[in-house]
Amino acid sequence: MNDSIYDDMVLERIVKKQFGLNIEVDTVIARRIPVGHTAKASVFLTSKKQLFCCIVAQSNLTLGDVKKIITRMGLKAELYVPPKGQPNYFEDIGREHFRSVFPGLGPASDADLMYYKTLAPYNPALVLISEVPHGEIRQFDTDARGNWRMATKFAYRRIKTS
């Protein structure tokens, strides 16, 4: 039997168990490409033609790390999916960090929490991608100039409908 079928099933299980989304992997664009020293990413299309990136690492990752990885991969994020059952996960963690730094103060606006949200632990990470601006998905490579090289060419832009 083909190993890629098992990989797709594992990907679907991770997404369902960790994020509570019931998706069906239609096409895997990039399978387990390195995006850090201990992190791997899979970029895939669902049956509804949504592009997702799932990042799993052996070490700890934060939302800030995942945002940096997505940018360096050449992707544009639309939504960082919070863990299952915690729709305000990033805001809650941001508030906790803000209160630990400024005890007695509350955040006046979302701008006050912007940095503190990036400190939220986020492993595994699931990101809904809105577009691949330059038509290529990059992967981490220590031998390449700038530590990133092209993994595959892929054109995608999500058109929002009402």
N, C-alpha and C positions, 0 to 999 in steps of 0.2 A: 504494500500500500504506500501511497505517496506521503512523505513527511510533511509536505506543505498543507495537506488536509488537516493533519493533527495540529499543526501550528495555528491554522485558522480557527479550529475549535477551541484551542487554549486561549487565543485572543478574544473570542466571543465570551468565554467563561470569565476571564479577567474583567472585561467591560461590564458584564452582568453582575458579578459578585461585588466588585469594588465601587462601581458607579451607578448601578441600578438601571442601566440602559439595555433594552432588549434589541440588539442590532444583529444584522446578518452580514458577515463579511462577504462581499461580492468579488472584489479584486484587490490583491495586495500589490501595491506599487513598489514598496521597498520593505524587505523582510529582515528584521533584526540587524539593522545597520548600526555600526558603532557611532555614538554621538558624544562620547566622553571616554575616560579611561575605564570606567566600570558600567557605563550606561549603554543600552541598546534601544533603538526605536523601530517601530513598524508603522508604515504609512499605508493606509488602506481606504478603499471606497466601500461604502455600504450598498445594500440593494436599493436604497433610496438616493444613491449618487451623492452622498455626503462624504467629504474627505476628513478622515481622522488621523491623528498621530498618537500612538500609545508609546510612552517611554517607561522603561523599567530599568532600575539600577541596583547594583549590589550595595552601594553606599547610600547615605541619606541625600535626598534632594529636597529643595525648597521651591516654592512657586517662582522665586527670582531665578533660580538655576534653570527651571523649565522654560521660562520666558527667554532666557539667553540662548538656550539650546535651540528653541524653535526659530529664533531670529537667525542664528548661524546656519541652520539647516536650509535657509532660504524660503521659509514658509511665513505666512501671515495668519496669525491666530484670530479667530472670531470669538471663541469661548473656551475658557479653562474649566472643564467639567469638575464640579466639587464631588467629594466622596458621597456614596449612597446615604440618603437620609439626613444629610447636612447641607441644605441649600445655601446657608449663610456661613459656610465653613471658613472661607478666607477672611470675611469681615470679623467673625468671632475671634479668630486667632490674632488678627490685626489689633482688635480692641484690647485683648489680653496683653500683648506686647506693649501697646501704647500705655496702658495703666501701670505696667511694671517699670517703665521708664519715667512716666509722669504720674506718680500716685496721687490721687486727689483731683486730677484734671480728667475731664472727658473730652473725646475728640469733638471739635466744633463742626467739622465737615468731613466728607470722604477724602478730601485732599490730605487731611491730617493722617489718615490711615494708609495712604498709598504705599509708603515704604514698608510699614509694618505688616501689611498683607503679604509682601514678598518673602517674609520670614516663615510662612506657614509650611510645615512639612508636606511634601507632595510626591510620594512614591508608592505605587505607580501613578503616572500622570496620563490623562486623556485630554487631548486638545482637538476641538473642532476647527478645521482650517478653512479660511475664507478664500484664499488664493495662493497660488505659487507664482509670485511676481515675475521672476526671470526665467521660468520654464525649466528649472532644474532643482533637484533635491540634493543637498550636500550631506556628506558624512565626515566624521572626525577621522583624521589621519595624521599621525605625528610626523610623517615624512614629507607631507605636502607643504607647500608654501602657505603660511597662514593657518596651518593645522586642519584645513578643511578642503575637501576635493569633491567633485561631482560624483554622486552615486548613480543617479538616473535622470533622464530628461522626462518631464511630465508637465503638461499644461493644464491648469485648472483655475477656474474663477467661479465662485458661487454667485448666482444671480438671485437676489432676494425678491420674493414675491409676496403679495399681501395675504 
